[in-house]
Amino acid sequence: MSNGKIAVIGGGIIGCISAIEIKKKGFDVTVFDQSKIGHASSWASGGILFPLMPWDYLKKVYDLCKSSTNYYEQLSKDLIQKTGIDPQFQESDLTIIDPLNIGEIQKWCKQNNIETSINEATCKRKIILKKIFQIRPPRLMKALRKYMETLGINIIENKKIISFDANKCEITSCTTSDGKVFMAEAFLLSSGAWTSSILEEYRDNVFPIKGQMIQYPNTGLKLKNILYEDGFYLIPRRDGVLIAGSTLEKVGFNSQENIKNIDNLKRKAEKIIPELKTIKIAKSWHGFRPGTVDNIPITEKHKDYNNLFLNFGHHRYGVAMAPQSARIITDLISVDV
Ligand SMILES: Cc1cc2nc3c(=O)[nH]c(=O)nc-3n(C[C@H](O)[C@H](O)[C@H](O)COP(=O)(O)OP(=O)(O)OC[C@H]3O[C@@H](n4cnc5c(N)ncnc54)[C@H](O)[C@@H]3O)c2cc1C
């Protein structure tokens, strides 16, 4: 096994899962984050391990997501055992309310071995997709940080990488905003929505798409399934908490809460579950997705540098895509470094 030094720049779900897989191949891994590990888009995510609505996307979107269920099932066991933190991986199924294209959904599900059932008991028709899973991102990210430490991955937080130094086709080092130089055999850029601040050439391909979410306290409602209607979803957590989201806003890195959009999320939630009208939301938050035009990430070797690897632009489905993207990039690094 090689002991090459790998610098991973960005400790979101993509950087963390990649770092773990690279470390398991025997590399000496250091993860840098400009803030804290796992506190950006990945923390803000809903944690649904399925691309709502895969039949509307290019095939590659589902291809990148579909192995995530098995991966997270095993990872969750490891995380509970090694860190004591349960990331709450669980089966939730997905109920789509009043879909326009029920025939198309059934056909797609059949082709992809996803069992469905139809519920016509209420005035709105529903299609239920079985064996759809979720995980709870704030817990997942907290557990991953601890797990990386147990694996011997070096973690350097609150250090922004601002540039690379190169010698012909090789990156020789990266430099932090306080002027420290870090040398490594290979560099993996997993900097999410911030990628173009370090690689300007990706400005038009990867851009921040803000997503706001709201959370209801334990509602006492007995819900198991994720509910989806017209671009909006509700996710019941194990402790009765209910998450609702999300917005898609192209406003750069504007962190201000948009009250109008929060009210809109509440209205949509109450339309699906009228009981929520009397329940005050417990909190709201936002994250900046690494947006791409078609939800397809960039997971490859840089065209000009032999030891610079790219894994970013996972847009709406980075949690679900992380395991497969990490596998692809780890294979590339293992061959080249
Ligand atoms: C509201 C919302 C709901 C979502 N729901 C889902 C869902 O249900 N299912 C799903 O699969 N996906 C979901 N997503 C999408 C998913 O969260 C993202 O695709 C995923 O988190 C991207 O992971 P990442 O690691 O690339 O980015 P991030 O988690 O943003 O991590 C990037 C990290 O890089 C660091 N960084 C950036 N630049 C530098 C630098 N120069 N130096 C050092 N560190 C740097 C940042 O500090 C950050 O920690 C959702 C997103 C949002 C916002």
The ligand as an SDF file (V2000), in Angstrom:
LIG
                    3D

 53 58  0  0  0  0  0  0  0  0999 V2000
  -31.6950   22.7800    1.9630 C   0  0  0  0  0  0  0  0  0  0  0  0
  -30.9320   21.6570    1.3280 C   0  0  0  0  0  0  0  0  0  0  0  0
  -31.5110   20.3830    1.2580 C   0  0  0  0  0  0  0  0  0  0  0  0
  -30.8120   19.3270    0.6690 C   0  0  0  0  0  0  0  0  0  0  0  0
  -31.3530   18.0850    0.6950 N   0  0  0  0  0  0  0  0  0  0  0  0
  -30.6430   17.0300    0.1780 C   0  0  0  0  0  0  0  0  0  0  0  0
  -31.1360   15.7080    0.2960 C   0  0  0  0  0  0  0  0  0  0  0  0
  -32.2220   15.4760    0.8690 O   0  0  0  0  0  0  0  0  0  0  0  0
  -30.3980   14.6780   -0.2370 N   0  0  0  0  0  0  0  0  0  0  0  0
  -29.1830   14.8990   -0.8290 C   0  0  0  0  0  0  0  0  0  0  0  0
  -28.5540   13.9450   -1.2970 O   0  0  0  0  0  0  0  0  0  0  0  0
  -28.6830   16.1630   -0.9490 N   0  0  0  0  0  0  0  0  0  0  0  0
  -29.3670   17.2240   -0.4460 C   0  0  0  0  0  0  0  0  0  0  0  0
  -28.8630   18.4950   -0.5330 N   0  0  0  0  0  0  0  0  0  0  0  0
  -27.6380   18.7130   -1.3230 C   0  0  0  0  0  0  0  0  0  0  0  0
  -26.4010   18.3710   -0.5340 C   0  0  0  0  0  0  0  0  0  0  0  0
  -26.4770   18.9490    0.7450 O   0  0  0  0  0  0  0  0  0  0  0  0
  -25.1490   18.8720   -1.2780 C   0  0  0  0  0  0  0  0  0  0  0  0
  -25.1250   18.3990   -2.5850 O   0  0  0  0  0  0  0  0  0  0  0  0
  -23.8860   18.3800   -0.5520 C   0  0  0  0  0  0  0  0  0  0  0  0
  -23.9260   18.7570    0.7990 O   0  0  0  0  0  0  0  0  0  0  0  0
  -22.6330   18.9090   -1.2000 C   0  0  0  0  0  0  0  0  0  0  0  0
  -21.5630   18.4620   -0.4240 O   0  0  0  0  0  0  0  0  0  0  0  0
  -20.1460   19.1500   -0.5020 P   0  0  0  0  0  0  0  0  0  0  0  0
  -19.2760   18.4190    0.4250 O   0  0  0  0  0  0  0  0  0  0  0  0
  -19.7460   19.2850   -1.9220 O   0  0  0  0  0  0  0  0  0  0  0  0
  -20.4310   20.6640   -0.0210 O   0  0  0  0  0  0  0  0  0  0  0  0
  -20.4060   21.3250    1.4240 P   0  0  0  0  0  0  0  0  0  0  0  0
  -21.1220   20.5160    2.4200 O   0  0  0  0  0  0  0  0  0  0  0  0
  -20.8660   22.7240    1.2310 O   0  0  0  0  0  0  0  0  0  0  0  0
  -18.8800   21.2830    1.8130 O   0  0  0  0  0  0  0  0  0  0  0  0
  -17.8970   22.0500    1.1740 C   0  0  0  0  0  0  0  0  0  0  0  0
  -16.8730   22.3840    2.2410 C   0  0  0  0  0  0  0  0  0  0  0  0
  -15.7400   22.9570    1.6320 O   0  0  0  0  0  0  0  0  0  0  0  0
  -15.2300   23.9570    2.5060 C   0  0  0  0  0  0  0  0  0  0  0  0
  -14.4010   24.8340    1.6680 N   0  0  0  0  0  0  0  0  0  0  0  0
  -14.8020   25.5160    0.5700 C   0  0  0  0  0  0  0  0  0  0  0  0
  -13.7760   26.1870    0.0390 N   0  0  0  0  0  0  0  0  0  0  0  0
  -12.6940   25.9280    0.8100 C   0  0  0  0  0  0  0  0  0  0  0  0
  -11.3350   26.3570    0.7660 C   0  0  0  0  0  0  0  0  0  0  0  0
  -10.8800   27.1720   -0.2000 N   0  0  0  0  0  0  0  0  0  0  0  0
  -10.4880   25.9210    1.7250 N   0  0  0  0  0  0  0  0  0  0  0  0
  -10.9430   25.0750    2.7150 C   0  0  0  0  0  0  0  0  0  0  0  0
  -12.2230   24.6590    2.7930 N   0  0  0  0  0  0  0  0  0  0  0  0
  -13.0900   25.0700    1.8480 C   0  0  0  0  0  0  0  0  0  0  0  0
  -16.4910   24.5850    3.0840 C   0  0  0  0  0  0  0  0  0  0  0  0
  -16.2410   25.2570    4.3010 O   0  0  0  0  0  0  0  0  0  0  0  0
  -17.4040   23.3850    3.2530 C   0  0  0  0  0  0  0  0  0  0  0  0
  -17.3180   22.8320    4.5560 O   0  0  0  0  0  0  0  0  0  0  0  0
  -29.5270   19.5600    0.0840 C   0  0  0  0  0  0  0  0  0  0  0  0
  -28.9470   20.8300    0.1700 C   0  0  0  0  0  0  0  0  0  0  0  0
  -29.6320   21.8710    0.7980 C   0  0  0  0  0  0  0  0  0  0  0  0
  -28.9720   23.2190    0.9150 C   0  0  0  0  0  0  0  0  0  0  0  0
  1  2  1  0
  2  3  1  0
  2 52  2  0
  3  4  2  0
  4  5  1  0
  4 50  1  0
  5  6  2  0
  6  7  1  0
  6 13  1  0
  7  8  2  0
  7  9  1  0
  9 10  1  0
 10 11  2  0
 10 12  1  0
 12 13  2  0
 13 14  1  0
 14 15  1  0
 14 50  1  0
 15 16  1  0
 16 17  1  0
 16 18  1  0
 18 19  1  0
 18 20  1  0
 20 21  1  0
 20 22  1  0
 22 23  1  0
 23 24  1  0
 24 25  2  0
 24 26  1  0
 24 27  1  0
 27 28  1  0
 28 29  2  0
 28 30  1  0
 28 31  1  0
 31 32  1  0
 32 33  1  0
 33 34  1  0
 33 48  1  0
 34 35  1  0
 35 36  1  0
 35 46  1  0
 36 37  1  0
 36 45  1  0
 37 38  2  0
 38 39  1  0
 39 40  1  0
 39 45  2  0
 40 41  1  0
 40 42  2  0
 42 43  1  0
 43 44  2  0
 44 45  1  0
 46 47  1  0
 46 48  1  0
 48 49  1  0
 50 51  2  0
 51 52  1  0
 52 53  1  0
M  END
$$$$
